[in-house]
């Protein structure tokens, strides 16, 4: 105590005290935030709350010592108590409906950091006055401005959010469009085919759509050095005409192969470019490998670009944005190696007379650039970074590119052209459009097989008859101790909890007429796991950035290595078959880009991007191998909730857990769910997540393809009530209005065709009440339709398509939250 007293009386030591305590306070608070939101380690939550309170109290003691001679102990404990009261009171008041609410933590942080900054400002100002040196006063002001900035950090928008607001608007509205205007025209097909033939099939010297550099020299400038051949068309099995183009260099041993397909019904095309070294020596260095570059022969007058944010565990996941001015290139990319984190890899460029929707298939760090000058569009699609020679026999590939052409003026036609193509030609043929998954093992739960079997046998068989799958999430495998991620790499059943294996649960599900969803995360493993032990014998099978850390849970299985890919394929395929898995739920809670860069330097001779290229290519080979080993397998593409939704993954999977924002209950959970459905529907027709059947509003907010629910949800009157409406979500999509998660908003969207459909209208808590016009789209202007509020079918009215598209049908929106379903059918 005497030492503390000496410090408090020494002004220079007090400066050091303040700096150290401030640094520790920041560490404690941000660590508390991380642990609180993860909620996997309650002792650490308490520890950082105490540490933050101690630092807060020490800062106040620093100020108290400048003002009072006595009462320091009481001041310390009083400040500590105030900190705890504020922290937990704010969390409780703001976070009424769930402990994970990020907004609640942000508000608590802002309040406490602001108070801390004010305390330190006064303390440092007093110190500066006492020492009477201008430097001290200046330093005090600078430090306190820094503290005030820290106070604002939790509630300030991220640089990415600021950038989006500067370039885009999310206030996007659309005009209704008739069924006649939605039909694919001969002109659209001709535009698409001409572009495909000119720039892909028979490019030669005619400005190929793709390009790359060999030792700095562009391929497009030396096309005469290559010999070309085209084979096809042959049916691709999905309604397309498949072609293969090869170009062989006459001297350096390189072969370029383009695998593409044309889909006349959809005025769409897709292709991928491969480069292989078939020579006996290392190839020239390949850089600037563009799958798509330029589109100068198609004019986009007055073009607007539409794109969507990705999934980042937020209420505004998948928000649609519009950029009116695309004269300067807009550049988009994946984030840290995951393809739909910051942006979705889909873009709709709509001009007055022509439009095109671009899709990118690259489950890694893709990059797309788009600009339009004087009507001429410039596109660029590539793996963001690649600079590598190829060894003999080695092959690399580009991202997959798709283009869907449409007559411009209304981007809604482009969105639906792309959606229809995805449904008919991209999704796996056994894709379920409506899926009911019953949660029998949630994340980290330690339930045993006996408990699950006992529960299921006590449940109503009539209700279970409506269940498609039993859902078992993370934590069923060996090695889980403190959390679900501890056992990754041990894909064998926890024998203590499941003595007869997971097969007991899958057989029980089969008896009830259901399949089994089982969670895996095969690409991430932990130190000491079974796969880690395999990697010790084959060092290039794993990428470990911190091999000395025995608690490391962030180790990447190196799919870039062919042997590692083959081993994992056989290992997981065997597990799927032994466990009787119907739906393979694949997660990916790791950011791989840094691992790929480490492997480039340490495994692949410093060839930049080569690990990523082989990893992504082998990821598809791995998944295709699972499908071959387990006929009829369905894949759920999770990836921290919707962060790998590129076109190549869409070829193989559907996102049954589209956003981790649904991992917890927030005050705006229903509104966020509505917003996610609205945003994703522009591009992907099928998605899912857990449901809220606690009210009619929650149940109607949960109208989407894949429902994950508890048995308690089955007992509500809403279970199964909206399955017919859910089935309509794969029909054409028409945005009506977007209220986001604002309490004053109305979100409305339509799904259907010229024969039947529905509109979902969500009135938020404080939105305007009264009559709300519901303009419909996709109807025949001269056709006659019966339309009604689902809650009042006897009050149906008959109107023409033209009248309905003008908004002649209205619904009454009362005060408070309300979800209305409008139905229509040909009269």
N, C-alpha and C positions, 0 to 999 in steps of 0.2 A: 504493500500500500504506500510505503514511503517512496518507492521508485516511481509509482504512478504520479504521486504528488510532485516529485521533482520534474517529471516530464511535463506536467500541466503548467508548471511555472517557467519552463524553458521555451521561449517563443520559437526558437529555431527548430527544436525537436517537435514542437507542435505542428510545424509545416510538414515534416516527415510523417508524423502521426496521421495528419489529414490525408495525405496522398496514399499511404498504405491502407488505411481504413476504407477509403473510397474505392480503391482497386478491389479489396476484398468484398465490399458491399456489392459491386457490380458482378463479381464472380458468383457470389451467393445467390443473388436475385435471378440471374439468367440460368444458373444451375437449377434453382427452384422451379423456374418456368418449365425447363426441359423435363424434369422428373414429374412435376405436377401433371403435365399434359400426357406424358407416357403412362404414369400411374402404375408402373410395374414394380416400384420399390418404395413402399411407404416409409420405411425408416429414413431414407434419403430425403424424402419430401419434408419430414419433420426436422431433419438435421439442417437443411438449407434455410428453412423458415427460422430456426433458432439462430443460425449464423448471421442471416440478414438482420434479425432483430438486434443482435449484439453489436453489429457494425453501426446500425442506426443509432443505438444508444450511445456508443462511443463517440459518434459524430456530435450528438447533442451534448455529451459531456464536455467535448472540446469547446463548444459555445458557452456552456454553463460556467466553465472555469474562467472565461473572460469577463463574466458578469458578477459572479458570486464567489465568495470564499468558502462557503459551507453548503452542506446538503448535496454533495456530489453523488454519494451512494444512492440517495433517494431519487435524484435526477436520472441516474443511469437506469434504475429499475422502472421508473415511471415512463421513460422514453421507450424502453423495451416493451412494456405493456401496451403503450399506445401503438407501436408498430404492429404487434400481433392483433390487436383489436381491429385496426384499419385493414390489415391484410385479409383476415378471415371474414370480416364484416362485408367488405366490398365483394369478395368472391362469392359470398352467400347471397347478397342482395342482387347482384348482376347475374349471377349464375343460378337462377332458380331451378332450371330444369335439367341440369347435368354438370357434373364436376369437371368435365373436360373442356368447357367453353373457353376458347381462345380469347374471345372478347372480354370475358370476365378477368382473365389474367392480365390482359393489356390495360384494362382500366385500373386494376390494383397496382400494376407497375407504374403507370403514369402518375397516380396519386402519390405513391411512396417515393418515387424518384424525384418528383417535384418538391415534396417536403424535404427530402434529403438535400436537394440542391439549394433550397432556401436556407436551411441550417448552415450548410457549408459556406454559402455566400456571406452570411452574417459573421461566421467565425473567422473566415479568412480576411474579411474587411477589417474586423477588429484587430487581428494580428498585424495586418498591414499598417494600420494607424499607430499601433503601439511601437512597431519597429521603425516607423516613419521613413520608409524607403520607397521611392516611386516604383521600383522594380517589384516590390512585394505587392503593392496595390494593383499594378497591372496584372501580375500573375494571379492574384485573387480573382480579378474580373474574368480573365481567360479561363481559369479553372471552373468558375461557377457557370459561365456560359456553356462549357462542356457538360457540366452536370445537368443543366437545363435541357440541353440537346438529348442527353441520355434519357431524361424524363419523357421526352416526346417520342423517342424511338419506337416504343411499343405501339403507338397509335399512328405513326407516320406511314404513308404508303411506301411500298418498296420501290427501288429504282425501276424495276420492270413495270410496276403499275403506273408510275409516272410516265414512263416511255409510251405505254399503251395509250394513256389519255392524251398525250401530245400528238400521236399519230392517228388514233382511231376514235370513233365514237361508238358507244354501246347502245345509244338511243337510236335503234334501227327499226324502221317500220316498212311494211310491204303492202303492195296493192293486190287485191284479189285477182285470181287468174282463172279463166274458164277451162273446161275439159278440152275444148277445141284447141286452145293455145298450148296445152301440155303435150299434145301428141308429137311424137318424133316425126319430123318431116324429111322428105327426100333430100332437101337442100342441106339439112344438118348432117345426114348420112354422107352425102357427097363431100361436104367440107371435111369431115373426119377422115374419110377414106383417102381423099386427095392428100391431106397432110401426112397421113400414115405412109402412103406409098412414096411421096416425095422425100420425106425426111427420115424414114426408117427403112422401108423395104428396098427402095431403089435409089438411095441417096447418092452413093458414089461421090461424084464431085459436086452434087447439088445441095450443099449446105446440110450435112447430116444433123440430126437433132442432138446427137451426143458429140462429145469431144474430149480430148485429153492431150497431154504433152509428153513427148519422149525426149528426155534430156533438154527440155525447154522448148522443143519444136512442136507446134500444134499438129495433131492428126489431121484436122480439117484443111491444113495448108499443104498436105502431102498425100492426098488421097490417091494420087496416081501411082504411088508406090505399093498399093495393095491390090490383091486379086479378090474379086467379089463373087459370091454365089448366094442364091436365094432358093430355099426349099419350102414347099407348102402351096396352098393351105391344106391343113388337116384339121378335123374337128378337135377342139380342146376339151370336149366333154362338158362344157358349161355354156354352150350356145355361141361360142366364138370360133373364128378361123385362126389357127395357130400357124406361125411362120418362123423360120430360122434363117437369119442372114449371117454369113461368115465372110470375114475379110482377112486374108493371109498376107503378111508382109513378105516381100520377096527375098529379104536378106537377114533380118534380125530374129527370125523364129517366132515372132508374136502372132497370135491369132485373136481377132476380135469376133465375138459371137453375140448376136442380138436375138433374144427369144421374145417374140411379141405375139399379140393376138388382136384381132379386130372383131368388134361386136356390133354388127349392123343394126340389130334391134334397138340398141341403146346409143347409137352414134358415138361409140366409145372405143378406146384402144388402150393397151398396156404393153410395156416392154421392159426388159432388163438387159444391160450390157455386161458382157464378160470379157476379160482379157486374160489369155493364157500364154505362158512361155513354153513353146514346144521346141525350142532350140536346146543346144547343149551347153550354153553359157548363160551367166546372169544377163538379164535384159537391161536396156536403158532405164533410167529412173523415170517413173510415171508420176506425174503431178497433174493438178487441175482436172481431175477425172469427173466430167460433168455427164450425168445421165440425160439432162435436158439443157439446151442452151439456145435461146432465141425463139421467136415465133413471128418473124417479120412479115410473113405473107398473109397474115390474118389481121385485119384492122379492128381495133377496139376503141371506137369513138366515145368520148365522155365516160371512160371506164371507172367503175368503182370496184374495190377489192373487198371481199368478205372473208374473214377468217375467224377462228375461235381460239380462246384461251384453252389451256389444257387442264389437267387435274393436279391441284396442289393442296388438297385437303382444306378446301374453303367453300363457303356458301356460293361464291361466284364461279366455281369450276364450270368450264365449257361455255362461258359467256361469248356470244357472237359480237364481233366488231366489224366496223366498216371504215375503210379509208377512201375518201373521195379523191385525194390527190396522190397519185402514184407515179408522178414524174421522176422523183428521186427513188432509187431502189429501196424497197423494203426488204429487210433480211430477217429471216426466221430460222430457228434451229431447235434441235433437241436440247435438253438440259442434263449435263453431267452423264450423258450416254443413255438417257431414257427418252423415248420418242414423243411422248405427249404430255410432258410435264408443264412446260411454259406455254407451248402452242400445240394445237392439233395440227397434224401434217396434211391438212386439206385446205384448199383455197378456191374461191369462186370469183373469177374476174368477169364482170358483166359490163359489156358495152351497149350502145344503142342498138346495134344490129347483130352482134354476135357475142357469145359468151363461152367460157370454157371453165370446167372444174378440174383442178389439178389434185391428184392424190399421190402421196409419197409412201413407199413401203421400205422402211429402213429402221430396224429395231436397235438403233444406236444414235450416234451424234450426226444426224442429217443436217443439211442446210439448204434453204430455198431462198432465192432472191427474185423479186418481181418488180417490174417497172413498166410504165407505158409513156411513150413520148410521141406526140403527133399521131396517135392511134396505133403505133407500132409497139408491140409488147416484147419485153425481154424477160425470159425466164432462165433461172439457173437452179439445178438440183444436183446435189452431190453429197457424198460423205464429206463432212466438213473439212477434215484434214487428212490428206494422204500424200506421202512423198516416199516412194519405195520402188526399188528394182524387184523383179521377180526371179526367183531361182528356177532352174530347169524343172519343168513339170508343174510349176506353181500357177494358180489361177486366182484372180480377184474378180469382184463384181460391183456393179453400181447399185444404188437404190432402185427399186421398182418405180416406174412412173406410169400413171394413168391419166388420160385426158378424156373428158366427156364434153362434146361440143353441143351447143344449143343456140337457137336464135335469141338474140339479146333483148334487152328492155326490161325484163322482169327476172331477177335472180332466183325467184322461187322455182322457176322451171329448171334451172341448172341444179339446184339442190335436189329436186326430185329425180332428175335424170341420173344423178350420181347415186342416190339411194336405191333406185330401181336396179341399177347395174350391180351395186353391192349385194342386193338380195338375190338376184338371179345368177350372178357370175362370180362372186367373190366368196361369200360365206360358204363354209363346208356344207355339203348337200344334206347332212343329217342335223343341221342347226335347228334346235327347238326355238320357236318364236315365243311361246308362253311356257314358263317353267315355274313350278311350285316346289321350293326346297324347304324342308322342315329341319330346323336346327336341333340336332341332338347332342352336339359337342361344340361349345363356343370356344373362342380363343383362350388358351391357358387353363381351361377348366380341367380338373383332375378327376372327372367322373370315370367310373369303371364300366366295363362291359355289362356287369351284372346290374348296375343301376340303370343303364340305358335300356337294356332288355326288359327290366321290370317296368320302367316307365312306358315303353312302347306297348307292351302287352296289356297295360292298363288303359290305353287310349282307345277311343272310339274307332272301330274299323271303318265305319262309313265315312268318317272324316279323313282317315288315312288313305282311303280310296282316291281322294283328290290330290294326294301328294305324289309328285314325280320322283323326288329323291330325298334321302336322308342326308343331312349336311353335317360333316365333321370337319371342324376347322383345326387350326394349329394346336399342337401339343399332344398328339396321340403316339408319338415315337419315343424311343429311348433317349435319355440324356436331359430331358426337361427338368430343371431344378427350380430356378428362380423366375423363369419366364419362358414363353413359347419359343423364343429364338435360341435358347441354350442348346437344344439338341440337333440343330440343323447339320445335316451331313450324316445323321444316323437314321436312315429311312427303313428302320425295322420297328415293329410294333413293341410298345412298352408291355413287356410280358407280365408284369405285376398287375397292371390294370386290365389288360386284355389277354388273359392266359390262353384263349383259343384263337387269338389273332383278330384282326379287323374283319376277317372273313365271316366271323360270327355276326357282325353287325350288317354286312352286306347281304348275307343270307336271310337275316331277319327282314331287311328292307324288301328283298325279293318276295318273301312270303306275303308282305303287305302290298305287293304290286308296285314297288318303287325301286329305284336304283340308289347308288351311293355316290355322293360328292366327297372327295377326300383331298385335303390340303397338302401341298408340297411346296418347298422352295429349294429346288435342287442346285441352283447356281450359287447360292450363298451357303457357306459352311463355317463351323466354329472350330477353334483350336482343340485338338484331341478327339474329334469325331472320327467315325469310320472312314469317311471319304478323305479326311485330312491325313489319316494313316496311309491311305493309298497314295496320296500326293507326296508323302515322304519318300516313297519308293520310286516315284516318277515325278521329279521336281517340277517339270513344266506343266503338270496337271493342275496345279493350283497357283494362284497369284496372291501372295501374302505380303502386305506392305509393312507389317510389324511382326515378324516371325518370333520375336522374343516375348511377346505378350501372350501368356497362356490363357487369358480371359478374352482373347480377341474373338468377336462374333462377326467380323467383317472380313471374310476371306472369300475370294472368288474362285470358283471352279473354272478352269481355263478351257472353255469350249473351243477356243481357237486351235487347240491341239487336237488333231484327228483321233489320236489314241484316247484322249480324255473324253472326247465326244462319244466315241464308240462304247467306252466303259460306262459312262453315265446312261446312255440309251439303254443298254442291256440291264443295268442295275435298276433303273426306275421302271422299265417295262416289266421286269420280273415282279417288282413290288406291286404294280397296278394289277397284274394278273392274280397274284396271291391274295390281294385284298379285295378282289371283286369290284374294282372301281368302274363306275359308269361315266362320271364326270371328273376329269383330272383338273383340279384347282391349282393353277400355278401362280405363285407369288414371286416377287423379286424386290426385296427391301434393301437394295444396295445401289449406289451410284457407280457404275462400272468404268466411267471414262478414265479416272485416275489410275485404275488398275491396268487398263489397256495401255496407257502411256508408260507405266512402269515396265510392263512386259515388252513393249517395243524396244526400250533401252536395254533390258536385261536378258531377254529371250530371243529377240529377233534382229539383233545387230544394228539397232538404232533406226530401223526403217519405220518412219512415222506413219501410224494409222494401219499398219499391216495386221496387228493383233485384233483390232476392232473389226476389220474386214473379214478375217477368217472366223472370228467369234460369231458375228452376226450370221454369216453363211452357214456355219455349223449349228447355230441355234435352230434354224429352219430344218436342217437335216436331222437334228435330235428330235424335234417335234414330229416330223413326218415319220421318223422311225417308231415313235410311240403309237401313232395311229395305225401303222402297218402291223405292229405287234398286238394291238388290242382293237380288233374290228368294232366299229360303231362307237368308239370313244368320242366323247364331247370334251372340249377344253374350255375352262373358265380362265380368262386372262385378267388376273388381278393386278399385280405390280404396284403395291402400295396404293391400290385403288385407282385404276384407270390411267397409268402413266406409260403404257406401251400400246397405244391404240392405233398404230400405223397400219398401212394397208397389208403388209405381209403378215402381221399377226391377225388381222381381220380375215385373211384367207384361211386361218386355222382355228379361230377362237371367237368367243363372245365375252364381253366383260360383265360377269354376273355380280361383280362388286366394283362399281364404276368410280366411286370416290370414297376415300377414307373419312370424309366429313361425316359419313353415316356410321362411323365406329362409335359415336356417342350421341346423346340426346342434347340438342341445343334448342333455345327458344324459337329459332327460325328453321328448325329441321324440315318441317313440311314445306315451307316456302323454298328452301334450298333444294329439296327433292324435286319440286315443280320446275325450278330453274334448270336443274341438271337435265331433266327429261327434255325440256324445251331446247336447251343448247345442243345436246348430243343428237337430237332428232334431225338437225340439218344435214348430218353426215352418216350416222350409223343408226339403223332402225331398231336394233336389239340391244338391250342392256338391262341390268338389274342391280338390286341392292336390298337391304332389309326394309320391312314395311312398318307402318304405324296403323294398326287396326283399332286404336283406342277410341276413335271417333269417326263419324262419317267424313269429316274434313280430312282426317289423316288417311283413311282408307282410299278416298278419291284422289288424294295426292300421291298415292302409291300405285296408280295405274301405269305400270310399265311392264316390260316383258318378263323379266326374271324377278320373282318374289322370294325373299328369304325371310322366314317367319318362325316364331316359336309356337309350341302347341297351344299356349294360351290364346294366341291369335286365331287359331282354328275355332275356338269356342265363341268368338265374337260373331255377331250377325253378318259381318262384312266378309267373312272368309268365303271365297268363291263367288261373291256377288258380282264382281266386275271382270270376270274372266273373258266374257264376250267383248267388252270394251278393250281389254288388253290385247286381244287378238287383232284389233283394228290398227294397232300401232305400226304394223309393217306396211300398211297402205301409204298413200301419198301424205306428205306432211305440209301443213300450211300454217305459218305463224300468224297470229291475229294481234296479240299485244303482249308486251313483256314487262312485268312489274318487278322482276328480280325478287329480292327478299325485302323490299321496302314495305313498310306497314301501310303505305298509302297507294300501293300498286294493285293492278289487276293483271294476272298472267292468263292468257287464253291461247289455245292452239287447237288445230283441227287435224284429224286423221281420217282418210276415206278415199273414195273414188267417185265416179259418176253415178254409181248405183246406191251406195249407202256409206255412212260414216258417222262421226261424232265430233263435237267440239267440247273441250275441257275448259271451263272458265273458273278461275280461282280468284275470289274476292278477298283481299287481305284486310287486316283488322281495321284500318282507318281509311280505307279507300272510299271513293264516292259511292253513295247508295243510289238506288232507283233503277230506272230502265237502262239496260246495257245492250247495245246493238252487237249482234254476232254475225259479221260478214263472212260468208262461207266461200270456198273456192273449189275448183275442180269439178264444177257442175256444168251441165249443158245449159246454155243460156235460154234455149227454147223449151227445155224439159220442165216437167212439173214434179214437185217434191213434197212429200209429207214431212213436217219437221215439228219436234216437240221437246219440251223439257222432260228429262227422264223422271222427274218427281211428279209430273202432271201429264201422263200420256194421253189422258182423255181430252186434254185441251190442245191437241195437235191441230196445226193449220196447214193449208196447202198453198204453196207459193211457187212461182216460176224460178228457175235457176238464176235468171237475171235479177229478179227481186232479192233473192237470198244473197247474191254477191254484192248487192248494194246495202246490205245490212237491214233488210226489212223485218227480220225476226229479232225480237228482243227478249231478254230475261230480266226479271226483277232481282236486284242484288240488295239484300237487307244489310243492316249494320252488323259489324263483326265478321269473323272469318266464315266464309261460305264457299263450297265447291259445287258447281252446277255442271251437269252433263246434258248437252244438247244432242239429240239424235236426229238423223234424217235418213230417208230412203225414197227411192223413186215411187211416185204415187201411182 
